[in-house]
Amino acid sequence: MPVDKPTQALLEQIAIAVRVLDFSSLDKAAATALHAALADQLEYHNHRYYVLDDPSIDDAEYDRLFQALLQLELGAPELGSAESPSRRVGAKPLGSFDSATHKIPMLSLDNVFSADALRDFDKRLRARLATRSRPESSAASSDAPIVKASTGQLPLDYICEPKLDGVALSLSYENGILVQAATRGDGRVGENITDNARTIASVPLRLRGNDFPAQLEVRGEVVMPITEFNQFNQNALAAGEKVFVNPRNAAAGSLRQLDSRITAKRPLQLFAYSIGHHAEGAIDATHFETLQALKRWGFKVNEHVHRAATIDECIEYCEHLAQLRSSLDYAIDGIVFKINDFSLQSELGFVARAPRWAIAFKFPAEEASTTLVDIDWQVGRTGAITPVAKLEPIFVGGVTVSNATLHNADEIERLDVRVGDRVVIRRAGDVIPQVARVDLSARPSSSQQASGKPRIPSQCPVCNSTVERLDGEAVLRCTGGLVCRAQLKQSIVHFSSRKALDIDGLGDKLIEQLVDTQLIANVADLYLLSQDQIASLERMADKSARNLIESLERSKATELGRFLYALGIREVGETTASNLANHFGTLAAIESASLDALLEVSDVGEIVAAHVVAFFANAENTQLIERLVQQGIGWPVIVVDSESSKDLPLHGQTWVVTGKLINMTRDEAKADLRALGAKVAGSVSSKTNCVVAGPGAGSKLDKAQALDVEVIDEQEFLARRADWLDG
Ligand code: IVH
């Protein structure tokens, strides 16, 4: 790739400046010229080192140039402009990040998990392109005839790229100068992290060449190389500091530092993969050419990008990259396939959060075998006692795993797992690691006997209360209620969680201490804590105590749905809580609602209704609520309104989402359904119109089938959703 060579005269000028490190005799014009020359040189070498991986000077020489630049700026601070390499060391810490609205939303990708699904994707695109209208054939496109093209031969070039497992970043350039960097956030609004992004050596502060649009947004993924990640964790461990669980968290944590001087010390890298918003005018016609342009402008583009002429070639690429994966120094979790031709991309368009013209092929779950050291029984908020496998630490799916879930006593039975066994651990994406199976051939003789089977507790391991197991239920439950410290702690964790009262700074460890030192015996006591009391606890400084008092104060202004959810009523999840709030409008109305009145709420079946009635019939609960309200917790009144969604396609319908979804989270599916006008229920009843069921769906699916309620899978949901959204 051509890189501008500095002129001889410039080099000499710089050499002198570097030698004497004294610029006091320079007039303003000379200082400015010298500064520009030094900045160019530094960015030239920076690019060679971090982007091209082909340095031509050594570190010491680079440092001398850098010192000269800093010295020059010391005497003339106005030279330290936005694109000066001096910005790479970080800037003054911020109090918080400003928000940054994306001119074009940052979308996500739909996923596939098999070669067949990839072929289906290709077929879908071909079918869609075959029955398209041809707007270019007529100015008034609405009159344009629908042209049936032959689908088979349509050439469809794909660009195959590693799906980097890092953090998405948007970089905005004006006349070639980096003016803003933003995180993805919710896709529409992210955080302005410009100071931090400037510290990433492979982020150009000024674009190279001169053929870029006056306004250009470049998008890419920030990663921490695996070797650097390991080194970072080793150092952190030695210093007794926090380690990151995987390179992606390390990149995310580093990018979200309010003090960019900390980010500057983290070895982050940016791979550019697309352009977003740009000024009208010259932009290449294909994605592949755009990637070449990004390289010319100074970005690092992944070296394994490949152009494929057929979907079979894409599938070959999957195999090729899966082989390469373990030799790469950055984490990847799949492959992204994108239609190369931009005009086809824009014809295909988008569905909700994802483009139709791209797809992510996700690598299958990774497995590794290790030894089961012990089985721990953990007590949750509602008293459910869950077995957790304690493992000899093992690296699988990009993280070191030392715990895996065993789900429940039935699962222990099914796996026939015993302490000391070799077990296979499976981990996919962010899902909690699971014990997939036991290697029986490696079972030590000491646990061959049936007596080696794990003992299922009959008393709560925390409070010794009796454990009950209802007929037909796999779950063991502690009967201790809030007398059980484990349940109490978990109920406080739940109360303060993000979707509940969102009390920032109240972590699990702190809750543990607050309960163990008996500073609090319930959630209402939280609001009586003084700053001194909090500061007296281990690992708590005055500042964090003050912050916690402030977030407790902030949490008082909440919403009725959140408050209800925070109370932790059995079976009342976030959706049910919000439906109850919207249906009744006030807490008093919910408290006094009869079973029948509760059953009116679309989401509420008999079990949920019974739990709600039982909760409010318990005087301890109502007294607790009274105390919380006395301490100032409140919410705006809800005006019950069912008019506004009348024209939406799913108005008046009730849907249920259950099981594991692949392309989206259940929360995302529910949000889509609500946006389409549906009510989303947490349980199936005769009032349910349709159930979206993914793998692992259990009793809700059974009930839907028993009641003859329509059940569809995720693919069908996606297809219908696309039609509804298309309108
Ligand atoms: S293209 C709408 N290309 O994957 C197009 N994304 O699930 C989406 N990602 O948020 C972006 N490597 O952070 C694209 N080569 C690549 C990618 C990539 C990683 C991430 C990106 C995005 C997420 C989408």
Residues whose N, C-alpha, C, O or C-beta is under 5 A from the ligand:
A	BS01	IVH	L107 S108 L109 E161 P162 K163 L164 V167 A168 E221 Y273 V336 P355
